[in-house]
Amino acid sequence: MKSIITIVLCLVFSLSFSQEIPEKKVNSEIEDVTVFISGAQITRKKSVDLNFGTTLIKFINLSPFINSKSVQVKAYGDVTVLSVNHQQNFIDKLEKPKKLIELEAQLDKTQSLLTLEETHLEILKEELNFLQENRQIGGKNEELSVSNLKEASSFYSSKLTALKLKEIDRLKTISQLKEKELEFKNEINNITSEKAYANGEILVKVKSKNSLKAKFEMTYVVSNAGWLPTYDIRAKNINEPIELVYKANVKQDTKIDWKNVKLRLSSANPNLSGVAPELKTYYLNYNTAPPTYNRAINQVSGQVLDEGNLPIPGVNVIIKGTTIGTTTDFDGNYAITVPETSTQLEFTYLGYENKIINITDAIHNVRLVESLEALDEVVVIGYGSRNRKSASRSVKEKPKRKPANNAIPVVQKENQTTVNFEIDLPYSILSDNKSYSVDMATYNLPADYQYYSVPKIENEAFLIASIKNWEQYNLLEGEANIFFEGTYVGKTLLDVRFASDTLQISLGRDKNVVINREKISDYSSKKLIGSKKEENRDWRITVKNNKSQTINILVMDQIPVSNNDEIKVEAFELSNGKQDINTGEIRWEFKIEPSTSKKIDLKYTVKYPKNKRLLIE
């Protein structure tokens, strides 16, 4: 009986042992990265030696921020993929970068020195207190000689001086150490948050009919990466083309460095404003006020802090729903130009909850809260070894354009809905949460220049460049630095979302074109004629060209529009301006010679019943 039991146990053990699937841990290299406006798709390739039967391949040391639903694995060769699982290994943490380890060691050393100096300072204070509490010389019944007094005074003075000087030195050293401590903390925070992240893993169960070397291709999407388009717009003068430098600010903190990868940038999902004002239609009626022009908030600035009121550098600040964005500096400060149609800002940073705020002021200070979400294991569908048809649309490859000086060669590939920029040379982006600027292309754009002014709102002239056939350059909306006549003049927005066949770029204000709008009181009057009341208004606009060349300028103003039959509005002096009857807008378009000025008169009269009241500008 015992022998039978022994045989059965051996068989059970043998059967269970034979069903155990061999496991193979594999390290792989990143070969291809496609960076989206938010997120990135990673492609890894690796050849693996397989034996006959079923094998569990564990691809290790991956990013902890993999979107599990995006994982795809392809196997090439006589092998079948049975399943694909994504998990987080919380036991084997990802190794910290060497620079981070060095910074943490320096921080520990600095904090130890700081503790030592603070201890010495406490001892000094105790000595000072002891010295001051025992200043009394001699007892009550003892006579004090002059020599004893001099000796005691000299001792007290020298001892007190020595202790005070030591105290000054200690305080100075403590102050310096605290500055170093803050610098190390900020640098560590700039590289990564203090949270320890798990080791991402992808488990692929495969079945092989014989021993072979199979090639695997693995793709997945990770968060905490992205790029934003920015531009440099340079105009030497109003007679030459615009030079536009198309740039990308690429940033990633996926915890895995991208070293010498094939890099693609995809457009998928992606202090004074230079934005020119616009007129509102001036409707005139009883008890109706003229339109007000409280300038929209065109630029928002502020500081981003954590829960301990410490600044957070490297936070992504994006106009929600656009590709317009920036990042906070070393002190957590940011400034971003806002389109008139946008109302929200989104703040994102690794290890913290995303925050969306409504734009209600020109200054918004934001506090981010640490995220407590756990990275749970998720299982995804495996696609097997069969060839899958590509889901991407057909692409049309464009010829290479001449890159900017020292720029990396780039090829544009235009899909039906997105544009990809392919970097021709291997490129490296470290996981350090820092922005890497890539000059992708430089274009010389033929432009028509015209000055534009609405002196009723602002006595400023804005230089507008009009560019035709701009669609061929595949531009995205983004912030642009403006350089005019060799001088940096500020920022503007390159907003192509609502552009027609002509793209208009505001190159900011030109102080050499002086504009003034004033009311001529001699002609502004009120009088009664029968049952009617008549009011006259006279405005004079003066434009002076202080530049050394002739300019073309468009000046706009308005007269009120009546939507009541009892109210009559009549313009009797427009200085050859063109009037839009429906909106009341008046346009003057003219050329003005250097060092000359031009005066424009706008006169109109309003008639309405004398027993009524109108608010007229």
C-alpha positions as CSV (number, residue, x, y, z in Angstrom):
1,M,0.0,0.0,0.0
2,K,2.8,2.4,0.9
3,S,4.5,1.7,-2.4
4,I,1.3,2.6,-4.3
5,I,0.9,5.9,-2.4
6,T,4.5,6.7,-3.1
7,I,4.1,6.1,-6.8
8,V,0.9,8.3,-6.9
9,L,2.7,11.1,-5.1
10,C,5.6,10.9,-7.5
11,L,3.2,11.0,-10.5
12,V,1.4,14.0,-9.1
13,F,4.7,15.8,-8.4
14,S,6.0,14.9,-11.8
15,L,2.8,16.1,-13.4
16,S,2.7,19.4,-11.6
17,F,6.4,19.9,-12.3
18,S,5.9,19.2,-16.0
19,Q,3.0,21.8,-16.1
20,E,5.2,24.6,-14.7
21,I,6.0,27.0,-17.5
22,P,9.6,28.1,-17.8
23,E,10.1,31.8,-17.4
24,K,12.7,34.0,-19.2
25,K,13.5,37.5,-18.1
26,V,14.5,39.8,-20.9
27,N,15.9,43.3,-21.1
28,S,15.2,45.3,-24.3
29,E,16.2,48.6,-25.8
30,I,14.0,51.4,-27.0
31,E,14.4,51.8,-30.8
32,D,11.6,54.1,-31.8
33,V,9.7,56.9,-30.0
34,T,6.7,58.9,-31.3
35,V,6.0,61.8,-29.0
36,F,2.5,63.2,-29.0
37,I,1.4,66.6,-27.6
38,S,0.7,64.6,-24.4
39,G,2.2,61.1,-24.1
40,A,4.5,59.0,-26.3
41,Q,4.4,55.7,-28.1
42,I,7.4,53.5,-27.3
43,T,8.6,50.7,-29.7
44,R,11.0,48.1,-28.4
45,K,12.5,45.2,-30.4
46,K,14.3,42.1,-29.1
47,S,15.4,38.7,-30.4
48,V,14.8,35.9,-27.8
49,D,16.1,32.2,-27.8
50,L,13.1,29.9,-27.3
51,N,12.9,26.2,-26.6
52,F,10.2,23.8,-27.7
53,G,6.9,24.3,-25.9
54,T,5.4,27.1,-23.9
55,T,7.5,29.9,-22.5
56,L,6.7,32.9,-20.4
57,I,8.8,35.9,-21.5
58,K,9.0,38.7,-19.0
59,F,10.1,42.0,-20.5
60,I,11.5,43.9,-17.4
61,N,12.8,47.4,-16.5
62,L,10.0,49.2,-18.3
63,S,8.4,52.6,-17.5
64,P,5.8,52.5,-14.6
65,F,3.5,54.8,-16.6
66,I,2.5,52.4,-19.4
67,N,-1.1,52.6,-20.6
68,S,-2.0,48.9,-20.3
69,K,-4.7,49.1,-23.0
70,S,-2.2,50.3,-25.5
71,V,0.2,47.3,-25.2
72,Q,0.7,45.4,-28.5
73,V,3.2,42.5,-29.1
74,K,4.2,41.1,-32.5
75,A,6.2,37.9,-32.9
76,Y,8.1,37.0,-36.0
77,G,8.9,33.4,-36.7
78,D,7.3,30.0,-36.1
79,V,5.9,31.1,-32.7
80,T,2.4,31.9,-31.4
81,V,1.6,34.6,-28.8
82,L,-0.9,33.1,-26.4
83,S,-1.4,36.1,-24.1
84,V,0.0,39.5,-23.2
85,N,-0.2,40.8,-19.6
86,H,1.0,44.1,-18.2
87,Q,1.9,44.4,-14.5
88,Q,3.8,46.5,-12.0
89,N,6.7,45.0,-10.0
90,F,6.6,46.7,-6.6
91,I,9.4,44.5,-5.2
92,D,12.1,45.3,-7.8
93,K,12.0,49.1,-7.9
94,L,13.4,50.9,-10.9
95,E,17.0,52.0,-10.3
96,K,17.5,55.7,-9.5
97,P,19.5,57.7,-12.0
98,K,23.2,58.2,-11.1
99,K,22.8,62.0,-10.9
100,L,19.9,61.6,-8.5
101,I,21.9,59.3,-6.3
102,E,24.8,61.8,-6.2
103,L,22.5,64.7,-5.4
104,E,20.8,62.7,-2.6
105,A,24.2,61.9,-1.1
106,Q,25.3,65.6,-1.3
107,L,22.0,66.5,0.4
108,D,22.5,64.0,3.2
109,K,26.1,65.3,3.7
110,T,24.9,68.9,3.8
111,Q,22.1,68.1,6.3
112,S,24.6,66.3,8.5
113,L,26.9,69.3,8.5
114,L,23.9,71.6,9.2
115,T,22.9,69.5,12.2
116,L,26.6,69.6,13.5
117,E,26.8,73.4,13.1
118,E,23.4,74.0,14.9
119,T,24.7,71.8,17.8
120,H,27.9,73.9,18.0
121,L,25.7,77.0,18.0
122,E,23.7,75.7,20.9
123,I,26.8,75.0,22.9
124,L,28.1,78.6,22.2
125,K,24.8,80.0,23.5
126,E,25.1,78.0,26.7
127,E,28.7,79.3,27.2
128,L,27.5,82.9,26.6
129,N,24.6,82.4,29.1
130,F,27.0,80.9,31.7
131,L,29.5,83.8,31.2
132,Q,26.8,86.5,31.6
133,E,25.2,84.8,34.6
134,N,28.6,84.8,36.5
135,R,29.7,88.3,35.8
136,Q,29.7,89.2,39.6
137,I,33.3,89.7,40.9
138,G,34.1,88.8,44.5
139,G,31.8,88.1,47.4
140,K,29.8,90.4,49.5
141,N,32.4,90.5,52.4
142,E,35.5,90.5,50.1
143,E,37.4,93.6,49.1
144,L,38.0,94.0,45.4
145,S,41.4,95.4,44.4
146,V,42.1,97.4,41.2
147,S,44.4,94.7,39.8
148,N,41.7,92.0,40.4
149,L,39.1,94.2,38.7
150,K,41.4,94.8,35.7
151,E,42.2,91.1,35.4
152,A,38.6,90.1,35.6
153,S,37.5,92.7,33.1
154,S,40.1,91.7,30.6
155,F,39.2,88.0,30.9
156,Y,35.5,88.7,30.5
157,S,36.0,91.0,27.5
158,S,38.3,88.6,25.7
159,K,36.1,85.6,26.4
160,L,32.9,87.3,25.4
161,T,34.6,88.6,22.2
162,A,35.8,85.2,21.2
163,L,32.4,83.6,21.9
164,K,30.6,86.3,19.9
165,L,32.9,85.9,16.9
166,K,32.5,82.2,16.9
167,E,28.7,82.7,17.0
168,I,28.9,84.9,13.9
169,D,31.0,82.3,12.1
170,R,28.6,79.5,13.0
171,L,25.5,81.6,11.9
172,K,27.2,82.4,8.6
173,T,28.1,78.7,8.0
174,I,24.5,77.7,8.9
175,S,23.1,80.2,6.4
176,Q,25.4,78.9,3.6
177,L,24.5,75.3,4.4
178,K,20.7,76.1,4.3
179,E,21.2,77.7,0.9
180,K,23.0,74.6,-0.4
181,E,20.2,72.4,1.2
182,L,17.5,74.3,-0.7
183,E,19.5,74.1,-4.0
184,F,19.9,70.3,-3.7
185,K,16.2,69.9,-2.8
186,N,15.2,71.9,-5.8
187,E,17.5,70.1,-8.2
188,I,16.2,66.7,-6.9
189,N,12.7,67.9,-7.3
190,N,13.5,69.1,-10.8
191,I,14.7,65.6,-11.8
192,T,12.0,63.6,-10.2
193,S,9.5,63.4,-7.4
194,E,10.5,61.7,-4.2
195,K,8.1,58.8,-4.7
196,A,9.6,55.4,-5.6
197,Y,8.0,53.9,-8.7
198,A,7.5,50.3,-9.5
199,N,9.2,48.4,-12.3
200,G,6.9,48.1,-15.3
201,E,6.8,44.6,-16.8
202,I,5.1,43.0,-19.8
203,L,4.5,39.3,-19.7
204,V,4.2,37.4,-23.0
205,K,3.2,33.8,-23.0
206,V,4.3,32.1,-26.3
207,K,4.3,28.6,-27.8
208,S,7.0,27.4,-30.1
209,K,7.0,24.2,-32.2
210,N,10.8,23.9,-32.1
211,S,13.8,25.6,-30.7
212,L,14.5,28.9,-32.5
213,K,15.5,32.6,-32.1
214,A,12.2,34.7,-32.4
215,K,12.1,38.4,-32.9
216,F,9.6,40.4,-30.9
217,E,8.3,43.9,-31.5
218,M,6.5,45.6,-28.6
219,T,4.7,48.9,-28.6
220,Y,2.9,50.8,-25.9
221,V,1.9,54.4,-24.9
222,V,3.4,56.1,-21.8
223,S,2.3,59.2,-20.0
224,N,4.6,61.9,-18.5
225,A,6.0,62.9,-21.9
226,G,5.1,65.3,-24.6
227,W,6.1,68.2,-26.8
228,L,4.8,71.7,-27.5
229,P,5.4,73.8,-30.6
230,T,7.0,77.2,-30.3
231,Y,8.3,79.7,-32.9
232,D,10.8,82.4,-33.4
233,I,9.4,85.1,-35.8
234,R,12.0,87.5,-37.2
235,A,11.2,90.5,-39.4
236,K,14.2,92.6,-40.4
237,N,11.9,95.3,-41.8
238,I,8.6,95.7,-43.6
239,N,10.1,95.1,-47.0
240,E,11.6,91.7,-46.5
241,P,10.1,88.2,-45.9
242,I,9.5,86.9,-42.4
243,E,11.9,84.2,-41.0
244,L,9.9,81.6,-39.0
245,V,11.8,79.1,-37.0
246,Y,9.7,76.1,-36.2
247,K,10.8,74.5,-32.8
248,A,9.7,71.7,-30.5
249,N,10.1,71.7,-26.8
250,V,10.3,68.0,-25.9
251,K,10.1,66.8,-22.3
252,Q,9.8,63.4,-20.6
253,D,9.9,61.9,-17.2
254,T,8.9,58.3,-17.9
255,K,11.7,57.0,-15.6
256,I,13.4,55.5,-18.6
257,D,16.0,57.4,-20.7
258,W,15.5,57.5,-24.5
259,K,19.0,56.9,-25.8
260,N,19.8,57.2,-29.5
261,V,16.3,56.5,-30.6
262,K,14.4,57.1,-33.8
263,L,12.4,60.1,-32.7
264,R,9.1,61.3,-34.2
265,L,7.0,64.3,-33.1
266,S,3.3,63.9,-33.8
267,S,0.6,66.6,-33.7
268,A,-1.9,64.1,-32.5
269,N,-3.8,64.9,-29.3
270,P,-2.2,66.4,-28.7
271,N,4.3,91.1,-20.3
272,L,2.2,93.2,-22.7
273,S,0.2,91.3,-25.1
274,G,0.8,91.5,-28.9
275,V,-2.8,90.5,-29.7
276,A,-4.6,93.2,-31.6
277,P,-8.1,94.4,-30.3
278,E,-11.4,94.0,-32.1
279,L,-14.4,96.3,-32.3
280,K,-17.9,95.4,-31.0
281,T,-21.0,96.7,-32.8
282,Y,-22.2,99.9,-31.2
283,Y,-26.0,99.5,-30.9
284,L,-27.9,102.6,-29.8
285,N,-31.1,102.5,-27.9
286,Y,-32.8,104.1,-24.9
287,N,-31.1,103.3,-21.5
288,T,-28.4,101.4,-23.4
289,A,-24.8,102.1,-22.6
290,P,-22.1,102.2,-25.4
291,P,-20.0,99.0,-25.6
292,T,-17.2,98.8,-23.0
293,Y,-13.8,97.6,-23.9
294,N,-12.4,95.9,-20.8
295,R,-9.5,94.1,-22.4
296,A,-9.6,90.4,-22.3
297,I,-7.0,88.6,-20.3
298,N,-4.3,87.9,-22.9
299,Q,-1.6,86.8,-20.6
300,V,-1.6,84.8,-17.4
301,S,1.3,84.5,-15.0
302,G,1.8,83.1,-11.5
303,Q,3.5,80.5,-9.4
304,V,2.9,76.8,-8.8
305,L,3.5,75.4,-5.3
306,D,3.2,72.1,-3.6
307,E,1.3,71.4,-0.4
308,G,4.3,72.6,1.7
309,N,4.4,75.9,-0.2
310,L,7.6,75.0,-2.0
311,P,7.9,75.9,-5.7
312,I,7.6,73.1,-8.3
313,P,9.8,73.6,-11.4
314,G,8.9,71.8,-14.6
315,V,5.1,71.8,-14.3
316,N,3.3,71.7,-17.7
317,V,0.9,74.6,-18.1
318,I,-1.3,74.3,-21.2
319,I,-4.3,76.2,-22.6
320,K,-6.9,73.5,-22.3
321,G,-7.9,72.2,-25.7
322,T,-4.9,73.6,-27.5
323,T,-1.2,73.0,-28.1
324,I,-0.3,76.3,-26.5
325,G,1.8,75.7,-23.4
326,T,4.8,76.4,-21.2
327,T,6.6,75.1,-18.2
328,T,7.4,76.6,-14.8
329,D,10.9,77.8,-14.1
330,F,13.3,76.9,-11.2
331,D,11.2,79.0,-8.9
332,G,7.9,77.6,-10.0
333,N,6.9,80.7,-12.0
334,Y,5.2,80.7,-15.3
335,A,3.8,83.1,-17.9
336,I,1.6,82.1,-20.9
337,T,-0.2,84.0,-23.6
338,V,-3.9,83.3,-23.8
339,P,-6.2,83.4,-26.9
340,E,-9.4,85.4,-26.5
341,T,-11.5,82.3,-27.0
342,S,-9.8,80.2,-24.3
343,T,-11.0,80.2,-20.7
344,Q,-9.1,77.4,-18.9
345,L,-5.6,76.4,-17.9
346,E,-4.5,72.9,-17.2
347,F,-1.5,72.1,-14.8
348,T,0.1,68.6,-15.0
349,Y,3.2,67.3,-13.2
350,L,4.5,63.8,-12.4
351,G,3.3,62.5,-9.0
352,Y,0.6,65.2,-8.6
353,E,-3.1,65.4,-9.5
354,N,-3.9,67.3,-12.7
355,K,-5.6,70.7,-12.0
356,I,-7.8,72.7,-14.3
357,I,-8.6,76.4,-13.4
358,N,-10.9,79.0,-15.0
359,I,-9.0,82.1,-16.2
360,T,-10.5,84.9,-14.2
361,D,-7.5,87.1,-13.6
362,A,-4.1,87.9,-15.0
363,I,-2.4,86.3,-12.1
364,H,-3.2,82.7,-10.9
365,N,-1.1,81.1,-8.2
366,V,-1.8,77.3,-8.1
367,R,-1.2,74.7,-5.5
368,L,-0.9,71.0,-6.6
369,V,-1.9,68.1,-4.5
370,E,0.1,64.9,-4.5
371,S,-1.6,62.0,-6.3
372,L,-2.4,58.9,-4.2
373,E,-3.5,56.7,-7.1
374,A,-2.0,53.2,-7.1
375,L,-0.7,51.6,-10.2
376,D,-2.7,48.4,-10.4
377,E,-2.0,45.3,-12.5
378,V,-4.1,45.3,-15.7
379,V,-4.4,42.5,-18.2
380,V,-4.7,43.3,-21.9
381,I,-5.6,41.3,-25.0
382,G,-2.8,39.6,-26.9
383,Y,-2.9,39.7,-30.7
384,G,-1.0,36.5,-31.4
385,S,1.5,36.1,-34.2
386,R,-0.7,36.8,-37.1
387,N,0.1,39.9,-39.2
388,R,-2.3,42.8,-38.4
389,K,-3.2,45.3,-41.0
390,S,-2.0,48.8,-40.1
391,A,-4.7,51.1,-38.8
392,S,-2.9,54.2,-39.9
393,R,-4.0,56.1,-42.9
394,S,-1.9,56.4,-46.0
395,V,0.7,59.1,-45.7
396,K,2.1,61.5,-48.2
397,E,5.8,62.1,-47.7
398,K,7.1,65.6,-48.3
399,P,10.6,66.5,-49.4
400,K,13.1,67.5,-46.8
401,R,13.2,71.2,-46.1
402,K,16.3,73.1,-45.3
403,P,16.7,73.1,-41.5
404,A,17.8,75.9,-39.3
405,N,21.4,76.4,-38.5
406,N,22.6,73.5,-36.3
407,A,19.1,72.0,-36.6
408,I,18.5,68.3,-36.8
409,P,17.4,67.1,-40.2
410,V,13.6,66.5,-40.2
411,V,11.2,64.9,-42.6
412,Q,7.5,65.8,-42.4
413,K,4.9,63.2,-43.1
414,E,1.3,64.4,-43.4
415,N,-1.6,62.1,-42.5
416,Q,-5.2,63.0,-43.2
417,T,-5.6,64.3,-39.6
418,T,-2.1,64.7,-38.1
419,V,1.4,65.7,-39.1
420,N,4.5,63.8,-38.0
421,F,8.0,65.2,-37.9
422,E,10.7,62.6,-38.2
423,I,14.1,63.3,-36.9
424,D,16.7,61.8,-39.3
425,L,19.5,61.4,-36.8
426,P,19.4,59.2,-33.6
427,Y,18.3,61.4,-30.7
428,S,18.5,61.1,-26.9
429,I,16.0,62.6,-24.4
430,L,16.8,61.9,-20.8
431,S,14.1,61.2,-18.2
432,D,15.0,64.4,-16.2
433,N,11.8,66.4,-16.6
434,K,13.7,69.1,-18.5
435,S,12.7,70.6,-21.9
436,Y,14.9,69.8,-24.9
437,S,14.5,72.3,-27.7
438,V,14.7,71.0,-31.2
439,D,14.8,73.4,-34.2
440,M,12.8,71.4,-36.8
441,A,12.7,73.8,-39.7
442,T,13.3,77.4,-40.9
443,Y,11.0,79.0,-43.4
444,N,11.3,82.3,-45.3
445,L,7.6,83.4,-45.7
446,P,6.7,86.1,-48.2
447,A,4.4,88.5,-46.3
448,D,2.4,91.7,-46.8
449,Y,2.8,94.1,-43.9
450,Q,0.2,96.5,-42.6
451,Y,-0.2,98.5,-39.5
452,Y,-3.5,98.2,-37.6
453,S,-4.9,100.5,-35.0
454,V,-8.2,100.8,-33.1
455,P,-7.5,104.1,-31.1
456,K,-10.9,104.0,-29.5
457,I,-9.5,101.0,-27.5
458,E,-5.8,101.6,-27.5
459,N,-3.6,104.4,-28.9
460,E,-1.2,101.9,-30.3
461,A,-0.3,100.7,-33.8
462,F,0.1,96.9,-34.3
463,L,2.2,95.5,-37.1
464,I,0.3,92.7,-38.9
465,A,2.0,90.4,-41.3
466,S,-0.3,88.6,-43.8
467,I,0.9,85.2,-45.2
468,K,-0.7,83.4,-48.0
469,N,-0.5,79.7,-48.7
470,W,0.5,79.0,-45.1
471,E,-1.2,75.6,-45.0
472,Q,1.8,73.9,-46.7
473,Y,4.0,74.5,-43.7
474,N,1.9,72.3,-41.3
475,L,1.9,74.9,-38.5
476,L,0.3,74.3,-35.1
477,E,-0.9,76.9,-32.7
478,G,1.7,77.9,-30.2
479,E,3.5,80.8,-28.6
480,A,6.0,82.8,-30.7
481,N,8.9,85.1,-29.8
482,I,8.9,88.2,-31.9
483,F,12.0,89.9,-33.2
484,F,11.5,93.1,-35.2
485,E,14.3,95.2,-36.7
486,G,16.8,93.1,-34.7
487,T,15.2,93.6,-31.3
488,Y,13.1,91.3,-29.2
489,V,9.7,92.9,-28.8
490,G,7.7,90.3,-26.9
491,K,5.5,87.3,-27.4
492,T,2.4,86.7,-29.6
493,L,0.2,83.8,-30.5
494,L,0.5,81.9,-33.8
495,D,-3.1,80.7,-33.8
496,V,-4.0,78.7,-37.0
497,R,-7.2,77.2,-35.7
498,F,-9.4,79.8,-37.2
499,A,-7.2,81.1,-40.0
500,S,-8.6,81.4,-43.5
501,D,-6.6,81.3,-46.7
502,T,-4.4,84.2,-45.3
503,L,-2.7,83.8,-42.0
504,Q,-2.3,87.0,-40.0
505,I,0.5,87.2,-37.5
506,S,0.6,90.1,-35.0
507,L,4.2,91.3,-34.7
508,G,3.3,93.5,-31.7
509,R,3.3,97.2,-31.1
510,D,5.5,99.8,-32.9
511,K,6.2,102.8,-30.8
512,N,7.5,104.7,-33.8
513,V,3.9,105.0,-35.1
514,V,2.1,107.5,-32.7
515,I,-1.7,107.6,-32.7
516,N,-4.0,109.9,-30.7
517,R,-7.8,110.1,-30.5
518,E,-9.5,113.1,-28.9
519,K,-12.9,114.7,-28.7
520,I,-13.3,118.2,-30.2
521,S,-15.4,120.0,-27.7
522,D,-16.2,122.9,-30.0
523,Y,-18.3,120.6,-32.2
524,S,-19.7,118.3,-29.5
525,S,-23.0,119.9,-28.6
526,K,-26.7,119.3,-27.6
527,K,-29.7,121.3,-28.8
528,L,-33.5,121.0,-29.1
529,I,-35.2,121.3,-32.5
530,G,-39.0,121.0,-32.1
531,S,-39.9,117.7,-30.5
532,K,-36.5,116.3,-31.2
533,K,-33.2,116.5,-29.3
534,E,-30.0,116.6,-31.4
535,E,-26.6,115.7,-30.2
536,N,-23.4,116.1,-32.2
537,R,-20.1,114.3,-31.7
538,D,-16.7,115.1,-33.2
539,W,-13.6,113.0,-32.8
540,R,-10.2,113.7,-34.3
541,I,-7.6,110.9,-34.8
542,T,-4.0,111.9,-35.5
543,V,-1.5,109.4,-36.9
544,K,2.2,110.3,-37.0
545,N,4.9,108.2,-38.7
546,N,8.2,108.5,-37.0
547,K,9.8,105.8,-39.0
548,S,12.3,106.3,-41.8
549,Q,10.1,104.5,-44.4
550,T,6.6,104.8,-45.8
551,I,4.0,102.7,-44.0
552,N,0.6,101.3,-44.9
553,I,-1.9,101.5,-42.0
554,L,-5.5,100.6,-41.3
555,V,-7.3,102.7,-38.7
556,M,-10.7,101.6,-37.4
557,D,-13.4,103.4,-35.4
558,Q,-17.2,103.4,-35.2
559,I,-20.4,105.3,-35.0
560,P,-23.5,104.0,-33.1
561,V,-26.1,101.9,-35.0
562,S,-29.7,102.6,-34.2
563,N,-32.2,99.7,-33.9
564,N,-35.1,102.0,-33.0
565,D,-37.0,104.0,-35.6
566,E,-37.2,107.0,-33.3
567,I,-33.5,107.3,-33.2
568,K,-31.7,108.6,-36.2
569,V,-27.9,108.5,-36.6
570,E,-26.2,110.4,-39.4
571,A,-22.5,110.7,-40.2
572,F,-21.6,114.0,-41.8
573,E,-17.8,113.8,-41.8
574,L,-15.8,110.6,-42.3
575,S,-12.6,111.9,-43.9
576,N,-13.1,109.5,-46.8
577,G,-13.5,106.5,-44.5
578,K,-15.6,103.5,-45.6
579,Q,-18.6,102.9,-43.4
580,D,-20.3,99.5,-42.7
581,I,-24.0,100.4,-42.3
582,N,-24.8,97.2,-40.4
583,T,-22.0,97.4,-37.8
584,G,-21.1,101.1,-37.8
585,E,-17.5,100.4,-38.3
586,I,-15.4,103.0,-40.2
587,R,-12.2,102.0,-41.9
588,W,-9.4,104.3,-43.1
589,E,-6.7,102.7,-45.1
590,F,-3.9,104.8,-46.4
591,K,-0.1,105.3,-46.7
592,I,1.8,107.8,-44.8
593,E,5.2,109.1,-45.6
594,P,8.2,109.2,-43.1
595,S,8.1,111.9,-40.5
596,T,4.7,113.1,-41.5
597,S,1.3,113.0,-39.8
598,K,-2.3,112.7,-40.9
599,K,-5.5,113.9,-39.3
600,I,-8.8,112.0,-39.5
601,D,-12.1,113.7,-38.5
602,L,-15.2,111.6,-37.5
603,K,-18.4,113.6,-37.0
604,Y,-21.9,112.3,-36.5
605,T,-25.2,113.5,-35.1
606,V,-27.9,111.7,-33.2
607,K,-31.6,112.8,-33.2
608,Y,-34.2,111.4,-30.8
609,P,-37.4,112.5,-28.9
610,K,-36.6,115.2,-26.4
611,N,-38.4,113.4,-23.6
612,K,-36.1,110.4,-23.9
613,R,-32.6,109.9,-22.6
614,L,-29.7,108.4,-24.5
615,L,-26.2,107.6,-23.4
616,I,-23.9,108.7,-26.2
617,E,-20.1,108.4,-26.1
